[in-house]
Amino acid sequence: MATRKPISLIKGENSPAETWPDEPVRFLEDHVDDFLMWCVSKGSSDVTIQSDRTIYNEISGRLYPATYRPLDSAEINAFLHKIYGPEALAKLASAADLDLSYEIRPDRYSRSRFRVNITAILSKGRDSVQITMRVLPSDPPTFAQLGIEEDIIKNWSPRQGLVVVTGPTGSGKTTLLAAGIRHRLENKNGCGKILSYEAPIEYTYDNVNSPHSVIAQSEIPRHLPDFYKGVRNALRRKPEIILVGEARDRETINAAIEAGQTGHTVYTTTHTIGVAATIRRMISTFEPEERTERAYALMESLRLIVTQALVPKIGGGRLGVREWMAFDDRVREKLLGMDFNQWSPEIQRMIDQYGQTMEKSATQAFEAQLIERRPYLMLSQSTGAGG
């Protein structure tokens, strides 16, 4: 098949603006994996494939064309069939977006993995598709690589109870959680059995040395229909640790609380910003008549809340800035002794003693000349008693 020479707008052999040297006259399913592996080799963090547009690589936070010409609907279908399967268009027509993981194994010793979202869009007046593929590292990072604060690490591994990682979409919650699971697995004494329920599975732990631990990962909804069913499934399999990808509804939050109260350590995420706001949001999922009882059950099981935001770092890359609070016996006893509607202002008074505010973390990053003034000001105002 005919190919064309790559175009580059930036001088240099390995320019990020270089398009795929083997770009075919028409993309077929057989081209997809080779193309994606080339994107990975260029250092792409995200690949965006969209009808009537060139394919784009995101490299160091900037978009670069990865193909010389835009893709037509037949070529988009080739990507859909290869990545998801022949039923992709029917599912998109039912007003659902598709979340999945995709893996390429160029040989028996290596693999590249992607987190994929497929969403229907409108392009040139007709229904079209955008495919977003995030490149996933082969191994989860360590706490040290992420620069996780020592106080968070110290409180990360309770014997039982609930650890919640929060933040907006794209704030690195899954990456932080994966580093935390790696931390547990690499404990010299092991951590027993971990059961993980994720949608989709982003990180795997095949290369993590853990002779006294075992982890089993299930993908929602591929292996089980939802997170609630995942927690119920876990309780029948005698784990020490349960990872719930997201606690976003009443049933899942309730199940996570019960698991934390019955001797398990439960890790999960929510899309909230701030310690106090996270507790309010979780309580608000319950019906008014059950809210008081569930609020106190939540507080009895809570051990740690970490909120993370990712902001541009001076000199390139992104920096995780975090607010956190540990809920030890003293904190829980004090909060359980008052009306749950008073928790938010009380937590804001306690957080400096038992954790750290986002404002303080942002101030430290700004004074260390790690972030610019604008993200510093945004983070300083992002949390508080008002949520």
Secondary structure, DSSP 4 states (H G I P E B T S, - for coil): --B-----SS-STT-TTPPPTT-BSS--HHHHHHHHHHHHHTT-SEEEEEBTS--EEEETTEEEE-SSS-B-HHHHHHHHHHHT-TTHHHHHHTT--EEEEEEEEEETTEEEEEEEEEEEEEETTEEEEEEEEEEEPSSPPPHHHHT--HHHHHTS--SSEEEEEE-STTSSHHHHHHHHHHHHHT-TT--EEEEEEESS-----TTS--TTEEEEEEETTTTSS-HHHHHHHHTTS--SEEEES---SHHHHHHHHHHHHTT-EEEEEES--SHHHHHHHHHHTS-GGGHHHHHHHHHHHEEEEEEEEEEEPTTSSEEEEEEEEE--HHHHHHHHTS-GGGHHHHHHHHHHHHEE-HHHHHHHHHHTTSS-HHHHHHHHTS-STT-
